[in-house]
């Protein structure tokens, strides 16, 4: 799987980086877990600080486009992110400690 960062924005007010990305893949669309692992490796950030907000497959292409956020600390992540987004990314009610 190849990761391409389309746009990166530093949001100082919310103390996070906002990233629009494109994943080029073979076979079926990657899971959110696989996409998180690829982004963590590319961005060299802590797994507890990266949240994928949304991912969409492009019809007829072997590409997925999406939007992710990398927070400065876990406390900020828990205060700002919506509960269902945290659950999708970490599988529980809150980010791991």
Phi, psi and omega in degrees: 000133181251130181256131176234125178272113182281319182205140178228129182234135178264111181263097184289328181297315180266001179053058178205162171258137178250126189232127170259127187229165176226128177250124175259128188222163172253152180076210182287168178298140180289151176286167177298322179297313179296320179295318178299315181299318179294319179293319179299318179295316181291315184275348181052056179237170178289139178298335181280353184250351182261131178230127173269120181281310178208155176219139178223135175279143177266125184298132177080001180236159174261056181223149174234133174251150182197179182227125180231161179227137177243116182271159178285326178210160184294326180299317179296319179302311182294328180287324189265316188290147176289148186302318183291331177289318177298317180296320179297322184276325186246352176077004179223191181282342182211162177295143180296149181265000000 
